[in-house]
Structure formats: C-alpha cells, structure tokens
C-alpha cells in the first residue's frame, strides 16, 4: 500500500502533507457527457426548458463545484483556484451534451479532483434541469483527459478507439 499516498503506514486514511512540495503551475482537464433523447437535446438547443437556461446553469454549477471540491471529497486540500472554465457542447451523435472542464492553480497539489467534480456536477445539473421530460438520461464517460504540473509530470489520456 506504500504507493497510495492517502494511506499511512497502518493503512488508515489521512490527508497528505504537502507542506514541503514545490509550488508549481498545475492544470487538469476532464470531460463527461449526458446522453439523452433527441427531443430533449432539441429542447435544450431551443432554450425551451421550463427551469431556464440549462447550459448556463450547468456551467455555473460546475464552477461552483470545483471551488468546493474539498468540502465534498474528504481528503482533498482546499485550493485557491486561478481558473475554472467549462465548455458545454450539444452533440447530435450522442445525442446529448458534452461537458469539458479545465482547472488551473499555482499550488502544491494537483487539480484533477476539481476538474472531475466540475464535470460531474455540471452533468448532474443538466439532468436536473430536464429530468421532467427525460428520466432515462445517462451520465457517461466522466474521465480525466490531461494533468500537468508537479513532480509526477504530464498525464494525457490515450484517444479512444472509434
């Protein structure tokens, strides 16, 4: 278990001490999607959802979630994020909405969890905004695409096979 940094020598969970880590520029990009009926996507595209602006609300929810990740994930450090951005794109091939989040910080620990949390909450918000017309929606493929900064270097997810 020595490779798991959130476990101590006795195998108990603990918050990692980052006091001696170098402050570096850190970046993470995550993505996910909400798969829905074509008619539901059309409703979002037309701006006709009864609860209001689906994409704008989901974007704001994702930003807010990234900033509060340490309150949701027990062993995450609170971070002063320098950037959180979300791109939400309508995709007829799903059909549904693709959500991509980018998070940056100058700090001593990475922002992968913040990017994944932003995507997850944005997807949940999309579901909530249109669930009245499509309860069969699926949230899929929430995953880390990129991380950089820190001593472990750069991670890039391999492209999926078609």
VEXNURO-387381 format. One record per atom (N, C-alpha, C): residue in three letters; atom name; y, x, z. Coordinates in Angstrom, 3 decimals, always signed. Each point is the difference from the previous one (the first is absolute). Layout:
 marse torba       py       px       pz
   ALA    CA        Y        X        Z
...
This chain:
 marse torba       py       px       pz
   UNK     N   -1.199   +0.813   +0.000
   UNK    CA   +1.199   -0.813   +0.000
   UNK     C   +1.261   +0.854   +0.000
   UNK     N   -0.131   +1.295   -0.041
   UNK    CA   +1.163   +0.873   +0.086
   UNK     C   +0.959   -0.179   -1.171
   UNK     N   -0.464   -0.549   -1.132
   UNK    CA   +0.870   -0.216   -1.148
   UNK     C   +0.880   -1.223   +0.126
   UNK     N   -0.270   -0.855   +0.980
   UNK    CA   +0.804   -1.206   +0.200
   UNK     C   +1.085   +0.293   +1.025
   UNK     N   +1.235   +0.062   -0.459
   UNK    CA   +1.095   +0.431   +0.873
   UNK     C   +0.385   -1.011   +1.063
   UNK     N   -0.405   -1.248   -0.140
   UNK    CA   +0.350   -1.009   +0.994
   UNK     C   -1.044   -0.119   +1.118
   UNK     N   -0.969   +0.916   +0.011
   UNK    CA   -1.001   +0.009   +1.065
   UNK     C   +0.109   +1.303   +0.776
   UNK     N   -0.071   -0.103   +1.334
   UNK    CA   +0.027   +1.207   +0.816
   UNK     C   -1.409   +0.582   +0.119
   UNK     N   -0.152   +1.030   +0.797
   UNK    CA   -1.298   +0.683   +0.131
   UNK     C   -1.098   -0.916   +0.539
   UNK     N   +0.375   -1.041   +0.718
   UNK    CA   -0.976   -0.946   +0.540
   UNK     C   -0.232   -1.186   -0.951
   UNK     N   +0.642   +0.013   -1.165
   UNK    CA   -0.163   -1.082   -0.963
   UNK     C   +0.868   -1.218   +0.273
   UNK     N   +0.990   +0.152   +0.856
   UNK    CA   +0.893   -1.114   +0.326
   UNK     C   +1.247   +0.049   -0.875
   UNK     N   +0.480   -1.177   -0.350
   UNK    CA   +1.196   -0.091   -0.842
   UNK     C   +1.225   +0.496   +0.755
   UNK     N   +0.842   +0.730   -0.714
   UNK    CA   +1.278   +0.462   +0.556
   UNK     C   +0.997   +0.191   -1.126
   UNK     N   +1.283   -0.011   +0.354
   UNK    CA   +1.047   +0.246   -0.985
   UNK     C   +0.098   +1.504   -0.221
   UNK     N   +0.007   +0.411   -1.256
   UNK    CA   +0.055   +1.412   -0.345
   UNK     C   +1.345   +0.589   +0.413
   UNK     N   -0.042   +1.195   +0.595
   UNK    CA   +1.221   +0.708   +0.378
   UNK     C   +0.558   +0.683   -1.238
   UNK     N   +1.181   -0.429   -0.427
   UNK    CA   +0.609   +0.580   -1.205
   UNK     C   +1.183   +0.908   +0.337
   UNK     N   +0.198   +0.296   +1.283
   UNK    CA   +1.170   +0.756   +0.441
   UNK     C   +0.137   +1.355   -0.711
   UNK     N   -1.103   +0.665   -0.271
   UNK    CA   +0.066   +1.330   -0.602
   UNK     C   -0.121   -0.007   -1.524
   UNK     N   -0.086   -1.182   -0.599
   UNK    CA   -0.097   -0.084   -1.463
   UNK     C   +1.371   +0.202   -0.629
   UNK     N   +0.008   +0.599   -1.163
   UNK    CA   +1.255   +0.230   -0.715
   UNK     C   +0.544   -1.312   -0.557
   UNK     N   +1.315   -0.115   +0.008
   UNK    CA   +0.659   -1.133   -0.654
   UNK     C   +0.014   +0.288   -1.495
   UNK     N   -0.613   -0.878   -0.773
   UNK    CA   -0.007   +0.140   -1.453
   UNK     C   +0.315   -1.338   -0.630
   UNK     N   +0.337   +0.041   -1.272
   UNK    CA   +0.217   -1.221   -0.760
   UNK     C   -1.364   -0.591   -0.320
   UNK     N   -0.211   -1.249   +0.372
   UNK    CA   -1.298   -0.651   -0.176
   UNK     C   +0.192   -1.285   -0.778
   UNK     N   -0.985   -0.286   -0.856
   UNK    CA   +0.091   -1.164   -0.883
   UNK     C   -1.381   -0.609   -0.162
   UNK     N   -0.060   -1.324   -0.051
   UNK    CA   -1.252   -0.694   -0.269
   UNK     C   +0.278   -1.186   -0.910
   UNK     N   -0.958   -0.251   -0.889
   UNK    CA   +0.063   -1.160   -0.889
   UNK     C   -1.321   -0.745   +0.140
   UNK     N   +0.095   -1.303   +0.200
   UNK    CA   -1.184   -0.848   +0.108
   UNK     C   +0.182   -1.195   -0.920
   UNK     N   -1.120   -0.643   -0.317
   UNK    CA   +0.074   -1.191   -0.840
   UNK     C   -1.047   -1.010   +0.442
   UNK     N   +0.174   -1.219   -0.475
   UNK    CA   -0.952   -1.076   +0.209
   UNK     C   +0.378   -1.137   -0.926
   UNK     N   -0.807   -1.045   -0.027
   UNK    CA   +0.339   -1.126   -0.864
   UNK     C   -0.467   -1.307   +0.607
   UNK     N   +0.656   -1.053   -0.421
   UNK    CA   -0.383   -1.355   +0.370
   UNK     C   -0.442   -0.677   -1.289
   UNK     N   -1.275   -0.363   -0.047
   UNK    CA   -0.575   -0.662   -1.181
   UNK     C   +0.065   -1.497   +0.240
   UNK     N   +0.452   -0.730   -1.026
   UNK    CA   +0.234   -1.435   +0.159
   UNK     C   -0.284   -0.739   -1.294
   UNK     N   +0.078   -1.296   +0.051
   UNK    CA   -0.136   -0.829   -1.190
   UNK     C   +1.203   +0.233   -0.921
   UNK     N   -0.201   -0.070   -1.323
   UNK    CA   +1.124   +0.176   -0.923
   UNK     C   +1.161   -0.955   +0.293
   UNK     N   -0.297   -1.220   +0.412
   UNK    CA   +1.066   -0.965   +0.293
   UNK     C   +0.845   +0.446   +1.198
   UNK     N   -0.645   +0.645   +0.972
   UNK    CA   +0.726   +0.499   +1.167
   UNK     C   +0.933   +1.132   -0.412
   UNK     N   -0.491   +0.879   -0.848
   UNK    CA   +0.843   +1.077   -0.520
   UNK     C   +1.178   -0.588   -0.775
   UNK     N   -0.260   -1.043   -0.765
   UNK    CA   +1.081   -0.666   -0.735
   UNK     C   +1.051   -0.579   +0.926
   UNK     N   -0.436   -0.550   +1.116
   UNK    CA   +0.917   -0.550   +0.996
   UNK     C   +0.908   +1.099   +0.559
   UNK     N   -0.598   +1.146   +0.305
   UNK    CA   +0.784   +1.137   +0.507
   UNK     C   +0.963   +0.489   -1.074
   UNK     N   -0.486   +0.143   -1.226
   UNK    CA   +0.824   +0.474   -1.108
   UNK     C   +1.216   -0.916   -0.210
   UNK     N   -0.216   -1.311   +0.102
   UNK    CA   +1.077   -0.963   -0.223
   UNK     C   +0.942   -0.117   +1.198
   UNK     N   -0.386   +0.564   +1.138
   UNK    CA   +0.825   -0.110   +1.198
   UNK     C   -0.064   -1.384   +0.624
   UNK     N   -1.122   -0.693   -0.192
   UNK    CA   -0.133   -1.384   +0.458
   UNK     C   -0.811   -0.174   +1.284
   UNK     N   -0.266   +1.060   +0.731
   UNK    CA   -0.747   -0.140   +1.253
   UNK     C   +0.860   -0.745   +1.014
   UNK     N   -0.597   -0.958   +0.692
   UNK    CA   +0.758   -0.834   +0.942
   UNK     C   +0.602   +0.807   +1.147
   UNK     N   -0.663   +1.100   +0.383
   UNK    CA   +0.509   +0.808   +1.116
   UNK     C   +1.123   +0.942   -0.431
   UNK     N   +0.274   +0.097   -1.303
   UNK    CA   +1.117   +0.840   -0.449
   UNK     C   -0.437   +1.191   -0.821
   UNK     N   +0.782   +1.056   +0.072
   UNK    CA   -0.172   +1.210   -0.807
   UNK     C   -1.206   +0.804   +0.489
   UNK     N   -1.125   -0.164   -0.680
   UNK    CA   -1.248   +0.631   +0.431
   UNK     C   +0.111   +1.519   -0.033
   UNK     N   +0.437   +0.555   -1.098
   UNK    CA   +0.018   +1.462   -0.138
   UNK     C   +1.048   +0.646   +0.903
   UNK     N   +1.166   -0.603   +0.092
   UNK    CA   +1.044   +0.539   +0.876
   UNK     C   -0.413   -0.028   +1.463
   UNK     N   -0.622   -1.100   +0.406
   UNK    CA   -0.459   -0.123   +1.388
   UNK     C   -1.112   +1.006   +0.282
   UNK     N   -0.932   +0.166   -0.927
   UNK    CA   -1.097   +0.954   +0.178
   UNK     C   +0.526   +1.434   +0.055
   UNK     N   +0.981   +0.306   -0.827
   UNK    CA   +0.585   +1.354   +0.014
   UNK     C   +0.612   +0.288   +1.372
   UNK     N   +0.789   -0.935   +0.501
   UNK    CA   +0.636   +0.179   +1.304
   UNK     C   -1.042   +0.100   +1.112
   UNK     N   -1.038   -0.829   -0.056
   UNK    CA   -1.063   +0.047   +1.011
   UNK     C   -0.693   +1.363   -0.007
   UNK     N   -0.247   +0.546   -1.191
   UNK    CA   -0.638   +1.313   -0.098
   UNK     C   +0.855   +1.105   +0.597
   UNK     N   +1.293   -0.048   -0.268
   UNK    CA   +0.922   +0.999   +0.563
   UNK     C   +0.011   -0.098   +1.519
   UNK     N   +0.116   -1.222   +0.496
   UNK    CA   +0.015   -0.198   +1.457
   UNK     C   -1.303   +0.472   +0.634
   UNK     N   -1.122   -0.276   -0.651
   UNK    CA   -1.307   +0.393   +0.537
   UNK     C   -0.132   +1.517   +0.074
   UNK     N   +0.447   +0.709   -1.034
   UNK    CA   -0.082   +1.463   +0.015
   UNK     C   +0.745   +0.563   +1.202
   UNK     N   +1.152   -0.572   +0.303
   UNK    CA   +0.810   +0.478   +1.113
   UNK     C   -0.637   -0.281   +1.354
   UNK     N   -0.951   -0.936   +0.050
   UNK    CA   -0.616   -0.387   +1.269
   UNK     C   -1.484   +0.363   +0.065
   UNK     N   -0.447   +0.856   -0.873
   UNK    CA   -1.420   +0.352   -0.045
   UNK     C   -0.511   +0.485   +1.347
   UNK     N   +0.785   +0.799   +0.693
   UNK    CA   -0.443   +0.532   +1.304
   UNK     C   -0.238   -1.105   +1.028
   UNK     N   +0.574   -1.177   -0.211
   UNK    CA   -0.237   -1.123   +0.914
   UNK     C   -1.291   -0.742   -0.332
   UNK     N   -0.511   +0.200   -1.211
   UNK    CA   -1.197   -0.701   -0.460
   UNK     C   -1.260   +0.846   +0.065
   UNK     N   +0.126   +1.274   -0.295
   UNK    CA   -1.134   +0.924   -0.033
   UNK     C   +0.098   +0.865   +1.266
   UNK     N   -0.943   -0.136   +0.918
   UNK    CA   +0.154   +0.566   +1.343
   UNK     C   +0.336   +1.486   +0.096
   UNK     N   -0.516   +0.845   -0.861
   UNK    CA   +0.200   +1.444   +0.179
   UNK     C   +1.029   +0.608   -0.952
   UNK     N   +0.753   -0.845   -0.698
   UNK    CA   +1.053   +0.499   -0.896
   UNK     C   +1.248   +0.362   +0.800
   UNK     N   +0.661   +1.055   -0.452
   UNK    CA   +1.261   +0.409   +0.620
   UNK     C   +1.146   -0.838   -0.567
   UNK     N   +1.001   -0.314   +0.837
   UNK    CA   +1.202   -0.643   -0.553
   UNK     C   +0.768   +1.032   -0.839
   UNK     N   +0.429   -0.401   -1.174
   UNK    CA   +0.666   +0.932   -0.914
   UNK     C   +1.352   -0.539   -0.430
   UNK     N   +0.930   +0.898   -0.232
   UNK    CA   +1.299   -0.344   -0.571
   UNK     C   -0.131   +0.150   -1.517
   UNK     N   -0.417   -1.053   -0.657
   UNK    CA   -0.250   +0.046   -1.438
   UNK     C   +1.295   +0.196   -0.763
   UNK     N   -0.052   +0.817   -1.034
   UNK    CA   +1.184   +0.226   -0.814
   UNK     C   +0.014   -0.877   -1.240
   UNK     N   -1.187   -0.514   -0.418
   UNK    CA   -0.059   -0.872   -1.164
   UNK     C   -1.228   -0.889   +0.095
   UNK     N   +0.198   -1.266   -0.316
   UNK    CA   -1.108   -0.932   -0.202
   UNK     C   +0.399   -0.842   -1.197
   UNK     N   -0.804   +0.052   -1.056
   UNK    CA   +0.287   -0.847   -1.161
   UNK     C   -1.299   -0.663   -0.452
   UNK     N   +0.145   -1.219   -0.486
   UNK    CA   -1.151   -0.748   -0.500
   UNK     C   +0.304   -0.489   -1.408
   UNK     N   -0.995   +0.146   -0.851
   UNK    CA   +0.067   -0.551   -1.354
   UNK     C   -1.050   -1.095   -0.079
   UNK     N   +0.414   -1.177   -0.402
   UNK    CA   -0.909   -1.129   -0.161
   UNK     C   +0.057   -0.416   -1.455
   UNK     N   -1.133   +0.075   -0.666
   UNK    CA   -0.010   -0.338   -1.423
   UNK     C   -1.020   -1.089   -0.286
   UNK     N   +0.412   -0.921   -0.832
   UNK    CA   -0.871   -1.091   -0.416
   UNK     C   -0.948   +0.537   -1.059
   UNK     N   -1.289   -0.274   +0.147
   UNK    CA   -1.006   +0.564   -0.887
   UNK     C   -0.919   -1.123   -0.488
   UNK     N   +0.157   -0.365   -1.264
   UNK    CA   -0.813   -1.070   -0.581
   UNK     C   -1.465   +0.386   -0.127
   UNK     N   -0.311   +1.292   -0.005
   UNK    CA   -1.393   +0.412   -0.144
   UNK     C   -0.813   -0.228   +1.276
   UNK     N   +0.663   -0.092   +1.155
   UNK    CA   -0.745   -0.240   +1.245
   UNK     C   -0.597   -1.413   +0.044
   UNK     N   +0.674   -1.063   -0.133
   UNK    CA   +1.454   -0.170   +0.093
   UNK     C   +0.453   +0.107   +1.455
   UNK     N   +1.236   +0.486   +0.182
   UNK    CA   +0.516   +0.128   +1.346
   UNK     C   +1.177   +0.924   +0.087
   UNK     N   +0.202   +0.530   +1.194
   UNK    CA   +1.133   +0.871   +0.295
   UNK     C   -0.519   +1.345   +0.475
   UNK     N   +0.481   +1.068   -0.622
   UNK    CA   -0.296   +1.368   +0.443
   UNK     C   +1.142   +0.452   +0.900
   UNK     N   -0.368   +0.592   +1.119
   UNK    CA   +0.985   +0.465   +0.975
   UNK     C   -0.186   +1.504   +0.179
   UNK     N   +1.088   +0.744   -0.157
   UNK    CA   -0.012   +1.442   +0.222
   UNK     C   +1.100   +0.336   +0.997
   UNK     N   -0.339   +0.805   +0.999
   UNK    CA   +0.983   +0.426   +1.000
   UNK     C   +0.097   +1.514   +0.009
   UNK     N   +1.222   +0.486   +0.117
   UNK    CA   +0.257   +1.423   +0.188
   UNK     C   +0.758   +0.162   +1.308
   UNK     N   -0.480   +0.930   +0.827
   UNK    CA   +0.637   +0.263   +1.281
   UNK     C   +0.234   +1.498   +0.116
   UNK     N   +1.178   +0.361   +0.521
   UNK    CA   +0.359   +1.414   +0.200
   UNK     C   +0.539   +0.209   +1.407
   UNK     N   -0.208   +1.218   +0.478
   UNK    CA   +0.540   +0.402   +1.293
   UNK     C   +0.130   +1.522   +0.015
   UNK     N   +0.959   +0.491   +0.725
   UNK    CA   +0.057   +1.415   +0.351
   UNK     C   -0.528   +0.058   +1.423
   UNK     N   -1.214   +0.470   +0.184
   UNK    CA   -0.570   -0.081   +1.333
   UNK     C   -1.213   +0.867   +0.200
   UNK     N   -0.670   -0.242   +1.114
   UNK    CA   -1.135   +0.807   +0.423
   UNK     C   -1.341   -0.671   -0.245
   UNK     N   +0.018   -1.211   -0.546
   UNK    CA   -1.237   -0.701   -0.305
   UNK     C   +0.200   -0.840   -1.254
   UNK     N   -1.095   -0.303   -0.664
   UNK    CA   +0.054   -0.683   -1.285
   UNK     C   +0.327   -1.477   +0.093
   UNK     N   +0.179   -0.617   -1.161
   UNK    CA   +0.415   -1.397   -0.086
   UNK     C   -1.000   -0.851   -0.785
   UNK     N   -1.264   +0.439   -0.039
   UNK    CA   -1.012   -0.776   -0.709
   UNK     C   -0.166   -1.390   +0.606
   UNK     N   -0.060   -0.076   +1.326
   UNK    CA   -0.201   -1.291   +0.651
   UNK     C   +1.185   -0.931   -0.229
   UNK     N   +1.190   +0.560   -0.061
   UNK    CA   +1.183   -0.822   -0.255
   UNK     C   -0.037   -0.582   -1.411
   UNK     N   -0.422   +0.803   -0.980
   UNK    CA   -0.095   -0.500   -1.379
   UNK     C   -1.090   -1.066   -0.114
   UNK     N   -1.147   +0.241   +0.619
   UNK    CA   -1.092   -0.986   -0.044
   UNK     C   +0.373   -1.290   +0.736
   UNK     N   +0.713   +0.121   +1.103
   UNK    CA   +0.444   -1.175   +0.743
   UNK     C   +1.013   -0.795   -0.814
   UNK     N   +0.921   +0.688   -0.660
   UNK    CA   +0.994   -0.682   -0.840
   UNK     C   -0.678   -0.828   -1.084
   UNK     N   -0.982   +0.594   -0.679
   UNK    CA   -0.724   -0.710   -1.057
   UNK     C   -0.765   -1.183   +0.579
   UNK     N   -0.693   +0.212   +1.089
   UNK    CA   -0.815   -1.059   +0.593
   UNK     C   +0.843   -1.201   +0.410
   UNK     N   +1.112   +0.250   +0.665
   UNK    CA   +0.847   -1.103   +0.462
   UNK     C   +0.707   -0.674   -1.166
   UNK     N   +0.389   +0.749   -1.010
   UNK    CA   +0.594   -0.622   -1.191
   UNK     C   -1.015   -0.929   -0.665
   UNK     N   -1.249   +0.448   -0.113
   UNK    CA   -1.051   -0.843   -0.587
   UNK     C   -0.250   -1.242   +0.853
   UNK     N   -0.047   +0.161   +1.294
   UNK    CA   -0.190   -1.149   +0.892
   UNK     C   +1.157   -0.988   -0.126
   UNK     N   +1.195   +0.516   -0.188
   UNK    CA   +1.168   -0.870   -0.145
   UNK     C   -0.070   -0.792   -1.298
   UNK     N   -0.435   +0.650   -1.075
   UNK    CA   -0.189   -0.723   -1.257
   UNK     C   -0.999   -1.124   +0.213
   UNK     N   -1.110   +0.306   +0.643
   UNK    CA   -1.011   -1.025   +0.285
   UNK     C   +0.631   -1.154   +0.780
   UNK     N   +0.726   +0.322   +1.044
   UNK    CA   +0.606   -1.034   +0.833
   UNK     C   +0.984   -0.868   -0.783
   UNK     N   +0.753   +0.611   -0.885
   UNK    CA   +1.046   -0.730   -0.729
   UNK     C   -0.569   -1.032   -0.972
   UNK     N   -1.213   +0.232   -0.528
   UNK    CA   -0.545   -0.928   -1.013
   UNK     C   -1.386   -0.539   +0.358
   UNK     N   -0.418   +0.161   +1.238
   UNK    CA   -1.341   -0.456   +0.392
   UNK     C   -0.167   -1.506   -0.134
   UNK     N   +1.068   -0.738   +0.060
   UNK    CA   -0.094   -1.453   -0.108
   UNK     C   -0.531   -0.434   -1.365
   UNK     N   +0.198   +0.839   -1.010
   UNK    CA   -0.475   -0.361   -1.344
   UNK     C   -1.242   +0.775   -0.420
   UNK     N   -0.365   +1.062   +0.758
   UNK    CA   -1.134   +0.828   -0.423
   UNK     C   -0.604   +0.729   +1.204
   UNK     N   -0.865   -0.672   +0.715
   UNK    CA   -0.635   +0.620   +1.175
   UNK     C   -1.090   +0.987   -0.388
   UNK     N   -0.380   +0.044   -1.254
   UNK    CA   -1.051   +0.899   -0.461
   UNK     C   +0.490   +1.382   -0.395
   UNK     N   +1.265   +0.298   +0.230
   UNK    CA   +0.522   +1.331   -0.336
   UNK     C   -0.771   +1.074   +0.751
   UNK     N   -0.043   +1.203   -0.585
   UNK    CA   -0.662   +1.145   +0.620
   UNK     C   +0.958   +1.180   +0.057
   UNK     N   +0.006   +0.664   +1.120
   UNK    CA   +0.724   +1.267   +0.137
   UNK     C   -1.027   +1.091   -0.236
   UNK     N   +0.290   +0.861   -0.972
   UNK    CA   -0.988   +1.007   -0.419
   UNK     C   +0.608   +1.386   -0.157
   UNK     N   -0.881   +0.970   +0.042
   UNK    CA   +0.283   +1.386   -0.398
   UNK     C   +1.195   +0.611   +0.714
   UNK     N   +0.156   -0.284   +1.297
   UNK    CA   +1.045   +0.676   +0.766
   UNK     C   -0.483   +1.428   +0.220
   UNK     N   +0.787   +0.950   -0.520
   UNK    CA   -0.469   +1.387   +0.024
   UNK     C   +1.155   +0.990   -0.092
   UNK     N   -0.245   +1.183   +0.524
   UNK    CA   +0.954   +1.088   -0.095
   UNK     C   -0.123   +0.637   -1.377
   UNK     N   +1.118   +0.172   -0.686
   UNK    CA   +0.006   +0.645   -1.312
   UNK     C   +0.430   +1.461   +0.081
   UNK     N   +0.917   +0.303   +0.912
   UNK    CA   +0.592   +1.334   +0.051
   UNK     C   +0.487   +0.270   +1.414
   UNK     N   -0.142   +1.236   +0.415
   UNK    CA   +0.673   +0.475   +1.201
   UNK     C   +0.345   +1.458   -0.195
   UNK     N   +1.154   +0.380   +0.505
   UNK    CA   +0.411   +1.400   -0.075
   UNK     C   +0.794   +0.356   +1.248
   UNK     N   +0.067   +1.289   +0.256
   UNK    CA   +0.684   +0.511   +1.181
   UNK     C   -1.003   +0.327   +1.090
   UNK     N   +0.378   +0.895   +0.863
   UNK    CA   -0.897   +0.390   +1.086
   UNK     C   -0.982   +1.061   -0.424
   UNK     N   -0.786   +0.465   +0.957
   UNK    CA   -0.888   +1.131   -0.286
   UNK     C   -1.215   -0.370   -0.843
   UNK     N   -0.351   -1.288   -0.049
   UNK    CA   -1.173   -0.375   -0.807
   UNK     C   +0.326   -0.105   -1.487
   UNK     N   +1.264   +0.131   -0.361
   UNK    CA   +0.377   +0.052   -1.409
   UNK     C   +0.056   -1.348   -0.683
   UNK     N   -0.265   +0.028   -1.290
   UNK    CA   +0.144   -1.183   -0.847
   UNK     C   -1.346   -0.687   -0.188
   UNK     N   +0.018   -1.324   +0.072
   UNK    CA   -1.157   -0.816   -0.334
   UNK     C   +0.399   -0.932   -1.131
   UNK     N   -0.803   -0.055   -1.042
   UNK    CA   +0.192   -0.948   -1.127
   UNK     C   -1.314   -0.719   -0.200
   UNK     N   +0.035   -1.334   +0.033
   UNK    CA   -1.211   -0.778   -0.288
   UNK     C   -0.359   +0.195   -1.457
   UNK     N   -1.275   +0.194   -0.246
   UNK    CA   -0.481   +0.100   -1.364
   UNK     C   +0.197   -1.345   -0.704
   UNK     N   +0.424   +0.002   -1.249
   UNK    CA   +0.144   -1.278   -0.727
   UNK     C   -1.341   -0.726   -0.073
   UNK     N   +0.064   -1.318   +0.117
   UNK    CA   -1.218   -0.819   -0.097
   UNK     C   -0.500   -0.028   -1.422
   UNK     N   -1.307   -0.050   -0.128
   UNK    CA   -0.585   -0.122   -1.334
   UNK     C   +0.254   -1.432   -0.512
   UNK     N   +0.255   -0.157   -1.296
   UNK    CA   +0.290   -1.341   -0.534
   UNK     C   -1.176   -0.937   +0.128
